[in-house]
């Protein structure tokens, strides 16, 4: 039995292990700043004051990856670090010394990038050993945009293999699960769990994830992060390894709303390589930073009880959710508690299109000398994790194209009915946004696939194409496990969602770093 068959078991850190870790109170300085929970704005202020360099920042995060991802608690979030990261940092430092100015809005900021984004200088595997060594010719559009803005791709992060599952982050490229830094015997959700775990553990300043059904918002919720899924068509999918291309979205995962929005400002917009973004430039805000407002006067927000109040929902999660109402009202919003979507169960049925075979083979056709070229070759490779292989084999039954496949044709019609039904409900109650818990249950124990998972992200956002984001909502289980508040709106309503999330964040400041990855001693 090889390592693809034997994930490492989750484990609870003993008191002895925790006592061996550096003290949380000690802090971890780099240059003139405190590294833990460092923001983009604070990093740039120090760089411009010549009290922090990009090299120092990269070295500090690499040290934390070595201490906590590869050793110590062994979070298992990073597939590989970028061997060119320090050289890139040195180049940015030289340019700042020469001009006295930052090269762009993300100058010197080390990113964790999910390993289904193409990078011209590192392999892109989708978390699968079947694609080990696969090198794209060019960066994904979003990777290119952040690099042009001055960012440093520090590392490629683990994901649920091929981004198949929302429930856990495990695959064949790394042995074992990615573990939740808040409790090492808990999952990170899926599939962007590697990005989430690394960013929440301060192993990078911010990250990029992808979301087809849950995978930005779920891991962000489970790891006390902010995650943004845009309107379908506001951000480019070019160079992102697809799951279902008609629902795939790439976006930021960060420790603060402001940091996530700074990245969103860079990546949102039209891309000639992705026709779905043709309206993005005319639809996008000039700058989403303008909507970092702490007042919500005039905004009506609907409580989606049909999603929140499930029989299997965890009572503590529902307590945290109920506490959000008073906060939002104190900020000036009107919270509509009796909001109801007529026929929601029927609207959400039959909106699928299981097109992975078509999409992955189209993607591989653009990769120079790929290790495999078809889904059948992937299935036959012997290099897919054992629990993932049945899903790969099920996708082999897809026939035709998304334009000719009957399931996909019917799915598109049902998606349009879902959009119409959701818009009708929002118009009836005169609300501009909806709220519900991102997950109705806290992170599961590793290996638990039977208790209620509580994933609330598979609808309404993906089938409607509407934007949604998650923001920390607090903690449960004696303050140890994170919970997230999801905010959703109509297409192109990101300004409103960002305003709600920022105001709520600033009023509550729920975010706190995990205990298993404290500051390193200098």
JOHU-V403886 format. One record per residue. N is the residue number from 0. RES is the residue in one small letter. SS is DSSP state (2 for helix, 1 for strand, 0 for the rest). PSI is psi in whole degrees, -180 to 180 (NA if undefined). D_FIRST is the distance of its C-alpha to the first C-alpha in whole Angstrom. Layout:
BEGIN
n->N res->RES ss->SS psi->PSI d_first->D_FIRST
n->N res->RES ss->SS psi->PSI d_first->D_FIRST
END
This chain:
BEGIN
n->0 res->x ss->0 psi->127 d_first->0
n->1 res->x ss->0 psi->180 d_first->4
n->2 res->x ss->2 psi->-15 d_first->7
n->3 res->x ss->2 psi->-20 d_first->8
n->4 res->x ss->2 psi->-10 d_first->6
n->5 res->x ss->0 psi->83 d_first->8
n->6 res->x ss->0 psi->146 d_first->11
n->7 res->x ss->0 psi->135 d_first->14
n->8 res->x ss->0 psi->144 d_first->16
n->9 res->x ss->0 psi->156 d_first->20
n->10 res->x ss->0 psi->149 d_first->22
n->11 res->x ss->0 psi->125 d_first->26
n->12 res->x ss->0 psi->133 d_first->27
n->13 res->x ss->0 psi->163 d_first->29
n->14 res->x ss->2 psi->-39 d_first->33
n->15 res->x ss->2 psi->-42 d_first->33
n->16 res->x ss->2 psi->-45 d_first->30
n->17 res->x ss->2 psi->-36 d_first->33
n->18 res->x ss->2 psi->-24 d_first->36
n->19 res->x ss->2 psi->-17 d_first->34
n->20 res->x ss->0 psi->154 d_first->34
n->21 res->x ss->0 psi->153 d_first->37
n->22 res->x ss->0 psi->135 d_first->40
n->23 res->x ss->2 psi->-31 d_first->40
n->24 res->x ss->2 psi->-17 d_first->44
n->25 res->x ss->2 psi->-29 d_first->44
n->26 res->x ss->0 psi->164 d_first->43
n->27 res->x ss->0 psi->102 d_first->42
n->28 res->x ss->1 psi->147 d_first->44
n->29 res->x ss->1 psi->122 d_first->44
n->30 res->x ss->0 psi->-126 d_first->47
n->31 res->x ss->0 psi->4 d_first->49
n->32 res->x ss->1 psi->160 d_first->47
n->33 res->x ss->1 psi->122 d_first->45
n->34 res->x ss->0 psi->-40 d_first->41
n->35 res->x ss->0 psi->125 d_first->40
n->36 res->x ss->0 psi->23 d_first->41
n->37 res->x ss->0 psi->138 d_first->43
n->38 res->x ss->0 psi->164 d_first->44
n->39 res->x ss->2 psi->-45 d_first->45
n->40 res->x ss->2 psi->-43 d_first->49
n->41 res->x ss->2 psi->-39 d_first->48
n->42 res->x ss->2 psi->-44 d_first->46
n->43 res->x ss->2 psi->-38 d_first->49
n->44 res->x ss->2 psi->-43 d_first->52
n->45 res->x ss->2 psi->-38 d_first->51
n->46 res->x ss->2 psi->-42 d_first->50
n->47 res->x ss->2 psi->-27 d_first->53
n->48 res->x ss->0 psi->-1 d_first->55
n->49 res->x ss->0 psi->28 d_first->53
n->50 res->x ss->0 psi->6 d_first->51
n->51 res->x ss->0 psi->138 d_first->48
n->52 res->x ss->0 psi->159 d_first->46
n->53 res->x ss->2 psi->-38 d_first->43
n->54 res->x ss->2 psi->-45 d_first->42
n->55 res->x ss->2 psi->-40 d_first->42
n->56 res->x ss->2 psi->-46 d_first->40
n->57 res->x ss->2 psi->-45 d_first->37
n->58 res->x ss->2 psi->-39 d_first->37
n->59 res->x ss->2 psi->-43 d_first->37
n->60 res->x ss->2 psi->-37 d_first->35
n->61 res->x ss->2 psi->-37 d_first->32
n->62 res->x ss->2 psi->-39 d_first->33
n->63 res->x ss->2 psi->-37 d_first->32
n->64 res->x ss->2 psi->-44 d_first->29
n->65 res->x ss->2 psi->-40 d_first->28
n->66 res->x ss->2 psi->-35 d_first->29
n->67 res->x ss->2 psi->-26 d_first->27
n->68 res->x ss->2 psi->-41 d_first->25
n->69 res->x ss->0 psi->-22 d_first->23
n->70 res->x ss->0 psi->-171 d_first->24
n->71 res->x ss->0 psi->-124 d_first->26
n->72 res->x ss->0 psi->-17 d_first->25
n->73 res->x ss->0 psi->68 d_first->22
n->74 res->x ss->0 psi->-32 d_first->23
n->75 res->x ss->0 psi->44 d_first->21
n->76 res->x ss->0 psi->-20 d_first->23
n->77 res->x ss->1 psi->123 d_first->24
n->78 res->x ss->1 psi->-46 d_first->22
n->79 res->x ss->1 psi->147 d_first->24
n->80 res->x ss->1 psi->158 d_first->28
n->81 res->x ss->0 psi->115 d_first->30
n->82 res->x ss->0 psi->-12 d_first->32
n->83 res->x ss->0 psi->5 d_first->35
n->84 res->x ss->2 psi->-43 d_first->36
n->85 res->x ss->2 psi->-38 d_first->38
n->86 res->x ss->2 psi->-40 d_first->40
n->87 res->x ss->2 psi->-42 d_first->40
n->88 res->x ss->2 psi->-44 d_first->42
n->89 res->x ss->2 psi->-41 d_first->44
n->90 res->x ss->2 psi->-42 d_first->45
n->91 res->x ss->2 psi->-38 d_first->46
n->92 res->x ss->2 psi->-41 d_first->48
n->93 res->x ss->2 psi->-42 d_first->50
n->94 res->x ss->2 psi->-38 d_first->51
n->95 res->x ss->2 psi->-40 d_first->52
n->96 res->x ss->2 psi->-37 d_first->54
n->97 res->x ss->2 psi->-43 d_first->56
n->98 res->x ss->2 psi->-22 d_first->57
n->99 res->x ss->0 psi->9 d_first->57
n->100 res->x ss->0 psi->153 d_first->55
n->101 res->x ss->0 psi->146 d_first->51
n->102 res->x ss->0 psi->-17 d_first->50
n->103 res->x ss->0 psi->178 d_first->49
n->104 res->x ss->0 psi->-11 d_first->48
n->105 res->x ss->0 psi->27 d_first->45
n->106 res->x ss->0 psi->122 d_first->46
n->107 res->x ss->0 psi->12 d_first->43
n->108 res->x ss->0 psi->118 d_first->41
n->109 res->x ss->1 psi->125 d_first->37
n->110 res->x ss->1 psi->143 d_first->35
n->111 res->x ss->1 psi->122 d_first->31
n->112 res->x ss->1 psi->125 d_first->31
n->113 res->x ss->1 psi->139 d_first->28
n->114 res->x ss->0 psi->38 d_first->25
n->115 res->x ss->0 psi->12 d_first->27
n->116 res->x ss->1 psi->129 d_first->30
n->117 res->x ss->0 psi->135 d_first->31
n->118 res->x ss->1 psi->128 d_first->32
n->119 res->x ss->0 psi->-19 d_first->33
n->120 res->x ss->0 psi->2 d_first->32
n->121 res->x ss->1 psi->151 d_first->29
n->122 res->x ss->0 psi->157 d_first->26
n->123 res->x ss->0 psi->115 d_first->25
n->124 res->x ss->0 psi->-15 d_first->22
n->125 res->x ss->0 psi->21 d_first->22
n->126 res->x ss->0 psi->11 d_first->19
n->127 res->x ss->0 psi->130 d_first->17
n->128 res->x ss->2 psi->-19 d_first->15
n->129 res->x ss->2 psi->-20 d_first->17
n->130 res->x ss->2 psi->19 d_first->20
n->131 res->x ss->0 psi->131 d_first->19
n->132 res->x ss->0 psi->0 d_first->23
n->133 res->x ss->0 psi->122 d_first->25
n->134 res->x ss->0 psi->119 d_first->28
n->135 res->x ss->0 psi->155 d_first->31
n->136 res->x ss->0 psi->-30 d_first->34
n->137 res->x ss->0 psi->164 d_first->36
n->138 res->x ss->0 psi->148 d_first->36
n->139 res->x ss->0 psi->153 d_first->35
n->140 res->x ss->2 psi->-47 d_first->39
n->141 res->x ss->2 psi->-35 d_first->38
n->142 res->x ss->2 psi->-43 d_first->37
n->143 res->x ss->2 psi->-42 d_first->40
n->144 res->x ss->2 psi->-43 d_first->42
n->145 res->x ss->2 psi->-35 d_first->41
n->146 res->x ss->2 psi->-42 d_first->41
n->147 res->x ss->2 psi->-28 d_first->44
n->148 res->x ss->0 psi->2 d_first->45
n->149 res->x ss->0 psi->2 d_first->44
n->150 res->x ss->0 psi->160 d_first->41
n->151 res->x ss->1 psi->122 d_first->38
n->152 res->x ss->1 psi->104 d_first->34
n->153 res->x ss->1 psi->-39 d_first->33
n->154 res->x ss->1 psi->157 d_first->29
n->155 res->x ss->1 psi->134 d_first->27
n->156 res->x ss->1 psi->158 d_first->25
n->157 res->x ss->0 psi->158 d_first->22
n->158 res->x ss->0 psi->163 d_first->22
n->159 res->x ss->0 psi->131 d_first->21
n->160 res->x ss->2 psi->126 d_first->19
n->161 res->x ss->2 psi->16 d_first->22
n->162 res->x ss->2 psi->29 d_first->24
n->163 res->x ss->0 psi->-35 d_first->23
n->164 res->x ss->0 psi->145 d_first->23
n->165 res->x ss->0 psi->-8 d_first->26
n->166 res->x ss->0 psi->-27 d_first->24
n->167 res->x ss->0 psi->163 d_first->22
n->168 res->x ss->0 psi->96 d_first->21
n->169 res->x ss->1 psi->144 d_first->17
n->170 res->x ss->0 psi->-166 d_first->15
n->171 res->x ss->0 psi->-14 d_first->13
n->172 res->x ss->0 psi->-35 d_first->15
n->173 res->x ss->0 psi->140 d_first->15
n->174 res->x ss->0 psi->126 d_first->12
n->175 res->x ss->0 psi->177 d_first->14
n->176 res->x ss->1 psi->159 d_first->17
n->177 res->x ss->0 psi->132 d_first->21
n->178 res->x ss->1 psi->151 d_first->23
n->179 res->x ss->1 psi->121 d_first->26
n->180 res->x ss->0 psi->-17 d_first->28
n->181 res->x ss->0 psi->-24 d_first->31
n->182 res->x ss->1 psi->113 d_first->28
n->183 res->x ss->1 psi->-7 d_first->25
n->184 res->x ss->1 psi->15 d_first->24
n->185 res->x ss->1 psi->157 d_first->25
n->186 res->x ss->1 psi->165 d_first->24
n->187 res->x ss->0 psi->7 d_first->26
n->188 res->x ss->0 psi->-164 d_first->26
n->189 res->x ss->0 psi->166 d_first->25
n->190 res->x ss->0 psi->-13 d_first->25
n->191 res->x ss->0 psi->37 d_first->27
n->192 res->x ss->2 psi->-30 d_first->26
n->193 res->x ss->2 psi->-46 d_first->25
n->194 res->x ss->2 psi->-46 d_first->29
n->195 res->x ss->2 psi->-47 d_first->30
n->196 res->x ss->2 psi->-42 d_first->28
n->197 res->x ss->2 psi->-43 d_first->29
n->198 res->x ss->2 psi->-43 d_first->33
n->199 res->x ss->2 psi->-28 d_first->33
n->200 res->x ss->0 psi->10 d_first->32
n->201 res->x ss->0 psi->44 d_first->35
n->202 res->x ss->0 psi->1 d_first->32
n->203 res->x ss->0 psi->161 d_first->34
n->204 res->x ss->0 psi->-36 d_first->37
n->205 res->x ss->1 psi->172 d_first->37
n->206 res->x ss->1 psi->171 d_first->34
n->207 res->x ss->1 psi->133 d_first->33
n->208 res->x ss->1 psi->179 d_first->31
n->209 res->x ss->1 psi->157 d_first->31
n->210 res->x ss->1 psi->111 d_first->32
n->211 res->x ss->0 psi->-35 d_first->32
n->212 res->x ss->0 psi->-25 d_first->32
n->213 res->x ss->0 psi->-17 d_first->32
n->214 res->x ss->0 psi->-2 d_first->30
n->215 res->x ss->0 psi->-46 d_first->33
n->216 res->x ss->2 psi->-39 d_first->34
n->217 res->x ss->2 psi->-57 d_first->32
n->218 res->x ss->2 psi->-34 d_first->30
n->219 res->x ss->2 psi->-44 d_first->33
n->220 res->x ss->2 psi->-45 d_first->35
n->221 res->x ss->2 psi->-11 d_first->32
n->222 res->x ss->0 psi->22 d_first->32
n->223 res->x ss->0 psi->45 d_first->36
n->224 res->x ss->0 psi->169 d_first->37
n->225 res->x ss->1 psi->130 d_first->39
n->226 res->x ss->1 psi->136 d_first->37
n->227 res->x ss->1 psi->122 d_first->39
n->228 res->x ss->1 psi->119 d_first->39
n->229 res->x ss->0 psi->172 d_first->42
n->230 res->x ss->0 psi->137 d_first->44
n->231 res->x ss->0 psi->117 d_first->42
n->232 res->x ss->0 psi->-7 d_first->44
n->233 res->x ss->0 psi->-25 d_first->45
n->234 res->x ss->1 psi->145 d_first->42
n->235 res->x ss->0 psi->144 d_first->40
n->236 res->x ss->0 psi->-3 d_first->37
n->237 res->x ss->0 psi->128 d_first->37
n->238 res->x ss->0 psi->9 d_first->34
n->239 res->x ss->1 psi->123 d_first->32
n->240 res->x ss->0 psi->125 d_first->29
n->241 res->x ss->0 psi->153 d_first->30
n->242 res->x ss->0 psi->-72 d_first->28
n->243 res->x ss->0 psi->105 d_first->32
n->244 res->x ss->0 psi->-30 d_first->34
n->245 res->x ss->0 psi->-10 d_first->37
n->246 res->x ss->0 psi->-7 d_first->36
n->247 res->x ss->0 psi->138 d_first->34
n->248 res->x ss->1 psi->138 d_first->36
n->249 res->x ss->1 psi->146 d_first->35
n->250 res->x ss->1 psi->176 d_first->37
n->251 res->x ss->1 psi->151 d_first->37
n->252 res->x ss->1 psi->115 d_first->36
n->253 res->x ss->1 psi->173 d_first->38
n->254 res->x ss->0 psi->-14 d_first->39
n->255 res->x ss->0 psi->155 d_first->43
n->256 res->x ss->2 psi->-43 d_first->44
n->257 res->x ss->2 psi->-45 d_first->46
n->258 res->x ss->2 psi->-44 d_first->43
n->259 res->x ss->2 psi->-39 d_first->42
n->260 res->x ss->2 psi->-37 d_first->45
n->261 res->x ss->2 psi->-40 d_first->46
n->262 res->x ss->2 psi->-42 d_first->42
n->263 res->x ss->2 psi->-38 d_first->43
n->264 res->x ss->2 psi->-34 d_first->47
n->265 res->x ss->2 psi->-38 d_first->45
n->266 res->x ss->2 psi->-17 d_first->43
n->267 res->x ss->1 psi->137 d_first->45
n->268 res->x ss->0 psi->171 d_first->47
n->269 res->x ss->0 psi->145 d_first->47
n->270 res->x ss->1 psi->119 d_first->45
n->271 res->x ss->0 psi->-24 d_first->46
n->272 res->x ss->0 psi->-8 d_first->43
n->273 res->x ss->1 psi->97 d_first->42
n->274 res->x ss->2 psi->-26 d_first->45
n->275 res->x ss->2 psi->-18 d_first->44
n->276 res->x ss->2 psi->15 d_first->45
n->277 res->x ss->0 psi->-31 d_first->49
n->278 res->x ss->0 psi->-3 d_first->51
n->279 res->x ss->2 psi->-44 d_first->49
n->280 res->x ss->2 psi->-38 d_first->51
n->281 res->x ss->2 psi->-21 d_first->54
n->282 res->x ss->2 psi->-27 d_first->52
n->283 res->x ss->0 psi->155 d_first->51
n->284 res->x ss->0 psi->152 d_first->53
n->285 res->x ss->0 psi->-44 d_first->54
n->286 res->x ss->0 psi->126 d_first->53
n->287 res->x ss->2 psi->-14 d_first->50
n->288 res->x ss->2 psi->-24 d_first->51
n->289 res->x ss->2 psi->-15 d_first->55
n->290 res->x ss->2 psi->14 d_first->53
n->291 res->x ss->0 psi->77 d_first->52
n->292 res->x ss->0 psi->139 d_first->55
n->293 res->x ss->0 psi->8 d_first->55
n->294 res->x ss->0 psi->139 d_first->58
n->295 res->x ss->0 psi->24 d_first->57
n->296 res->x ss->0 psi->133 d_first->60
n->297 res->x ss->0 psi->-7 d_first->61
n->298 res->x ss->0 psi->128 d_first->57
n->299 res->x ss->1 psi->129 d_first->56
n->300 res->x ss->1 psi->126 d_first->53
n->301 res->x ss->1 psi->135 d_first->51
n->302 res->x ss->1 psi->115 d_first->49
n->303 res->x ss->0 psi->83 d_first->47
n->304 res->x ss->2 psi->-28 d_first->47
n->305 res->x ss->2 psi->-27 d_first->45
n->306 res->x ss->2 psi->-42 d_first->42
n->307 res->x ss->2 psi->-46 d_first->42
n->308 res->x ss->0 psi->59 d_first->43
n->309 res->x ss->0 psi->154 d_first->41
n->310 res->x ss->0 psi->-33 d_first->41
n->311 res->x ss->0 psi->1 d_first->37
n->312 res->x ss->0 psi->142 d_first->38
n->313 res->x ss->0 psi->131 d_first->38
n->314 res->x ss->2 psi->-37 d_first->41
n->315 res->x ss->2 psi->-38 d_first->41
n->316 res->x ss->2 psi->-43 d_first->40
n->317 res->x ss->2 psi->-31 d_first->43
n->318 res->x ss->2 psi->-46 d_first->45
n->319 res->x ss->2 psi->-40 d_first->44
n->320 res->x ss->2 psi->-45 d_first->45
n->321 res->x ss->2 psi->-33 d_first->48
n->322 res->x ss->2 psi->-22 d_first->49
n->323 res->x ss->2 psi->-27 d_first->49
n->324 res->x ss->2 psi->-49 d_first->52
n->325 res->x ss->2 psi->-36 d_first->54
n->326 res->x ss->2 psi->-49 d_first->53
n->327 res->x ss->2 psi->-38 d_first->53
n->328 res->x ss->2 psi->-38 d_first->57
n->329 res->x ss->2 psi->-29 d_first->58
n->330 res->x ss->0 psi->-4 d_first->57
n->331 res->x ss->0 psi->-6 d_first->59
n->332 res->x ss->0 psi->158 d_first->57
n->333 res->x ss->1 psi->122 d_first->58
n->334 res->x ss->1 psi->116 d_first->55
n->335 res->x ss->1 psi->100 d_first->55
n->336 res->x ss->0 psi->-21 d_first->54
n->337 res->x ss->0 psi->18 d_first->54
n->338 res->x ss->0 psi->140 d_first->53
n->339 res->x ss->0 psi->135 d_first->51
n->340 res->x ss->0 psi->112 d_first->50
n->341 res->x ss->0 psi->125 d_first->51
n->342 res->x ss->0 psi->34 d_first->49
n->343 res->x ss->2 psi->-44 d_first->46
n->344 res->x ss->2 psi->-40 d_first->43
n->345 res->x ss->2 psi->-38 d_first->45
n->346 res->x ss->2 psi->-35 d_first->45
n->347 res->x ss->0 psi->-10 d_first->41
n->348 res->x ss->0 psi->144 d_first->40
n->349 res->x ss->0 psi->24 d_first->39
n->350 res->x ss->0 psi->8 d_first->39
n->351 res->x ss->0 psi->166 d_first->35
n->352 res->x ss->0 psi->101 d_first->35
n->353 res->x ss->0 psi->66 d_first->31
n->354 res->x ss->0 psi->14 d_first->31
n->355 res->x ss->2 psi->-42 d_first->28
n->356 res->x ss->2 psi->-48 d_first->28
n->357 res->x ss->2 psi->-44 d_first->31
n->358 res->x ss->2 psi->-43 d_first->31
n->359 res->x ss->2 psi->-35 d_first->28
n->360 res->x ss->2 psi->-35 d_first->29
n->361 res->x ss->2 psi->-42 d_first->32
n->362 res->x ss->2 psi->-48 d_first->31
n->363 res->x ss->2 psi->-27 d_first->29
n->364 res->x ss->0 psi->-21 d_first->32
n->365 res->x ss->0 psi->1 d_first->33
n->366 res->x ss->0 psi->126 d_first->31
n->367 res->x ss->0 psi->126 d_first->32
n->368 res->x ss->0 psi->57 d_first->29
n->369 res->x ss->0 psi->150 d_first->26
n->370 res->x ss->0 psi->-26 d_first->23
n->371 res->x ss->0 psi->156 d_first->23
n->372 res->x ss->0 psi->-16 d_first->26
n->373 res->x ss->0 psi->163 d_first->25
n->374 res->x ss->2 psi->-33 d_first->23
n->375 res->x ss->2 psi->-41 d_first->22
n->376 res->x ss->2 psi->-37 d_first->21
n->377 res->x ss->2 psi->-47 d_first->19
n->378 res->x ss->2 psi->-34 d_first->18
n->379 res->x ss->2 psi->-7 d_first->17
n->380 res->x ss->0 psi->-24 d_first->15
n->381 res->x ss->0 psi->13 d_first->12
n->382 res->x ss->0 psi->43 d_first->12
n->383 res->x ss->0 psi->138 d_first->13
n->384 res->x ss->0 psi->144 d_first->12
n->385 res->x ss->2 psi->-35 d_first->11
n->386 res->x ss->2 psi->-14 d_first->14
n->387 res->x ss->2 psi->-30 d_first->16
n->388 res->x ss->2 psi->-42 d_first->15
n->389 res->x ss->2 psi->-35 d_first->18
n->390 res->x ss->2 psi->-44 d_first->20
n->391 res->x ss->2 psi->-46 d_first->20
n->392 res->x ss->2 psi->-35 d_first->21
n->393 res->x ss->2 psi->-38 d_first->24
n->394 res->x ss->2 psi->-18 d_first->25
n->395 res->x ss->0 psi->-19 d_first->25
n->396 res->x ss->0 psi->-9 d_first->28
n->397 res->x ss->0 psi->132 d_first->31
n->398 res->x ss->0 psi->149 d_first->34
n->399 res->x ss->0 psi->-149 d_first->36
n->400 res->x ss->0 psi->168 d_first->37
n->401 res->x ss->0 psi->-22 d_first->38
n->402 res->x ss->0 psi->-20 d_first->41
n->403 res->x ss->0 psi->-19 d_first->41
n->404 res->x ss->0 psi->129 d_first->38
n->405 res->x ss->2 psi->-39 d_first->40
n->406 res->x ss->2 psi->-42 d_first->38
n->407 res->x ss->2 psi->-38 d_first->38
n->408 res->x ss->2 psi->-48 d_first->42
n->409 res->x ss->2 psi->-37 d_first->43
n->410 res->x ss->2 psi->-41 d_first->40
n->411 res->x ss->2 psi->-41 d_first->43
n->412 res->x ss->2 psi->-40 d_first->46
n->413 res->x ss->2 psi->-33 d_first->44
n->414 res->x ss->2 psi->-42 d_first->43
n->415 res->x ss->2 psi->-39 d_first->47
n->416 res->x ss->2 psi->-36 d_first->48
n->417 res->x ss->2 psi->-46 d_first->46
n->418 res->x ss->2 psi->-46 d_first->48
n->419 res->x ss->2 psi->-42 d_first->51
n->420 res->x ss->2 psi->-40 d_first->50
n->421 res->x ss->2 psi->-41 d_first->49
n->422 res->x ss->2 psi->-38 d_first->52
n->423 res->x ss->2 psi->-42 d_first->54
n->424 res->x ss->2 psi->-42 d_first->53
n->425 res->x ss->2 psi->-36 d_first->53
n->426 res->x ss->2 psi->-40 d_first->57
n->427 res->x ss->2 psi->-42 d_first->58
n->428 res->x ss->2 psi->1 d_first->57
n->429 res->x ss->0 psi->48 d_first->58
n->430 res->x ss->0 psi->150 d_first->55
n->431 res->x ss->0 psi->-13 d_first->54
n->432 res->x ss->1 psi->161 d_first->50
n->433 res->x ss->1 psi->151 d_first->48
n->434 res->x ss->1 psi->150 d_first->46
n->435 res->x ss->1 psi->163 d_first->43
n->436 res->x ss->1 psi->138 d_first->40
n->437 res->x ss->0 psi->-41 d_first->37
n->438 res->x ss->1 psi->138 d_first->35
n->439 res->x ss->0 psi->-6 d_first->37
n->440 res->x ss->0 psi->151 d_first->34
n->441 res->x ss->0 psi->169 d_first->33
n->442 res->x ss->0 psi->132 d_first->29
n->443 res->x ss->0 psi->161 d_first->27
n->444 res->x ss->1 psi->144 d_first->24
n->445 res->x ss->0 psi->132 d_first->21
n->446 res->x ss->0 psi->-12 d_first->19
n->447 res->x ss->0 psi->111 d_first->22
n->448 res->x ss->0 psi->22 d_first->23
n->449 res->x ss->0 psi->-30 d_first->25
n->450 res->x ss->0 psi->162 d_first->28
n->451 res->x ss->0 psi->131 d_first->31
n->452 res->x ss->0 psi->-37 d_first->30
n->453 res->x ss->0 psi->13 d_first->33
n->454 res->x ss->1 psi->117 d_first->32
n->455 res->x ss->0 psi->12 d_first->36
n->456 res->x ss->0 psi->-10 d_first->35
n->457 res->x ss->0 psi->-21 d_first->34
n->458 res->x ss->0 psi->154 d_first->38
n->459 res->x ss->0 psi->-15 d_first->41
n->460 res->x ss->2 psi->-58 d_first->40
n->461 res->x ss->2 psi->-48 d_first->38
n->462 res->x ss->2 psi->-25 d_first->39
n->463 res->x ss->2 psi->-23 d_first->43
n->464 res->x ss->0 psi->9 d_first->42
n->465 res->x ss->0 psi->155 d_first->44
n->466 res->x ss->0 psi->152 d_first->43
n->467 res->x ss->1 psi->151 d_first->42
n->468 res->x ss->1 psi->163 d_first->41
n->469 res->x ss->1 psi->146 d_first->40
n->470 res->x ss->1 psi->146 d_first->41
n->471 res->x ss->1 psi->133 d_first->40
n->472 res->x ss->1 psi->-3 d_first->42
n->473 res->x ss->1 psi->-165 d_first->42
n->474 res->x ss->1 psi->156 d_first->39
n->475 res->x ss->1 psi->178 d_first->38
n->476 res->x ss->0 psi->59 d_first->37
n->477 res->x ss->0 psi->38 d_first->40
n->478 res->x ss->0 psi->24 d_first->39
n->479 res->x ss->0 psi->-27 d_first->36
n->480 res->x ss->1 psi->130 d_first->34
n->481 res->x ss->1 psi->155 d_first->36
n->482 res->x ss->1 psi->152 d_first->37
n->483 res->x ss->1 psi->147 d_first->38
n->484 res->x ss->1 psi->124 d_first->41
n->485 res->x ss->1 psi->138 d_first->41
n->486 res->x ss->1 psi->125 d_first->44
n->487 res->x ss->1 psi->148 d_first->45
n->488 res->x ss->0 psi->-179 d_first->48
n->489 res->x ss->0 psi->168 d_first->49
n->490 res->x ss->0 psi->138 d_first->48
n->491 res->x ss->0 psi->19 d_first->49
n->492 res->x ss->0 psi->21 d_first->50
n->493 res->x ss->2 psi->-39 d_first->48
n->494 res->x ss->2 psi->-43 d_first->51
n->495 res->x ss->2 psi->-43 d_first->52
n->496 res->x ss->2 psi->-42 d_first->48
n->497 res->x ss->2 psi->-42 d_first->48
n->498 res->x ss->2 psi->-44 d_first->51
n->499 res->x ss->2 psi->-47 d_first->50
n->500 res->x ss->2 psi->-42 d_first->47
n->501 res->x ss->2 psi->-45 d_first->49
n->502 res->x ss->2 psi->-43 d_first->52
n->503 res->x ss->2 psi->-45 d_first->49
n->504 res->x ss->2 psi->-48 d_first->47
n->505 res->x ss->2 psi->-29 d_first->50
n->506 res->x ss->2 psi->-24 d_first->52
n->507 res->x ss->2 psi->-36 d_first->49
n->508 res->x ss->0 psi->52 d_first->47
n->509 res->x ss->0 psi->-27 d_first->44
n->510 res->x ss->0 psi->133 d_first->41
n->511 res->x ss->0 psi->148 d_first->40
n->512 res->x ss->0 psi->157 d_first->37
n->513 res->x ss->0 psi->154 d_first->34
n->514 res->x ss->0 psi->-18 d_first->34
n->515 res->x ss->0 psi->-10 d_first->31
n->516 res->x ss->0 psi->63 d_first->32
n->517 res->x ss->0 psi->178 d_first->36
n->518 res->x ss->0 psi->142 d_first->38
n->519 res->x ss->0 psi->148 d_first->37
n->520 res->x ss->0 psi->144 d_first->40
n->521 res->x ss->0 psi->NA d_first->42
END
